[in-house]
């Protein structure tokens, strides 16, 4: 998972601090996000960093959902990032305001 890119998305700016461990990040993601949100975040910020269109195509195939657009994937991603921005989540991840530029 591209942790720097994900943490920058959560912070809303470029994150320069210490990155949390993979285990800590995975635990916070699984604890905070539900199925579709976790699926989208893992595919958007994963090793391949897929586009909205690519994630929508995979989501249609795996869940059998018809009519999932890239815009809907963007909405799910936005909701997931909003959940991860809560103070309790940023504290768990060790994100400090001084590390955001």
Phi, psi and omega in degrees: 000139178279088187294321181298317180294318179295315180294326175294323177294321179294317182284335183085358179215181181289126182262126183242007185278189178288132181278141177290161178292159179300319181296317180294316180297315180297319179297316180294318179298313182292327180286327187268319190258148175268181190312302184293323179294316179296318178301313182294314181297317180296324180278325180286321184249013180285194182297327182271341183046070184287158176280168177301321181295318179294318179295320179298319180295317179293319181299319178297318182290318186282320182263349181070017181280130180264138175084024176277118183260163174303327178297320178294321177297319178298321178295318178296317178298317180298317179296319180295316180295322177299319178296321182287346180278351178302147183303322181296324180286318180294327175295317179297324180278347179079028179278122180254142179300329181289345181268003183256128179249000000 
